[in-house]
Amino acid sequence: MTTKGKIKVIKKNEIKENAAASVAVIKKSKQETAREMVSTVTNWVSDFQTRKREETKMAIEKFFTPTQPVGEI
């Protein structure tokens, strides 16, 4: 058995051709990028606030629920 892995030889011309073909990045304007970031952060903040409100509401309801005295059934 061989313990060495296979080695693939890549020529310089192949690297240039592959790099040119694989770079199909869509560039966004700065304004679009900023808009997207603001939207993302806004969603995070609203999710955080919603979760905190729900947790607070549950805690208050649990705290103020009427409990039966220990001696009564």
LINBEL-V866323 format. One record per run of one state. SS is the DSSP state (h for helix, s for strand, l for the rest). FROM is the first residue (numbers start at 1). LEN is the number of residues. If there is no record, write none. Layout:
ss=[SS SS]
from=[FROM FROM]
len=[LEN LEN]
//
This chain:
ss=[l h l h l]
from=[1 12 23 30 65]
len=[11 11 7 35 9]
//
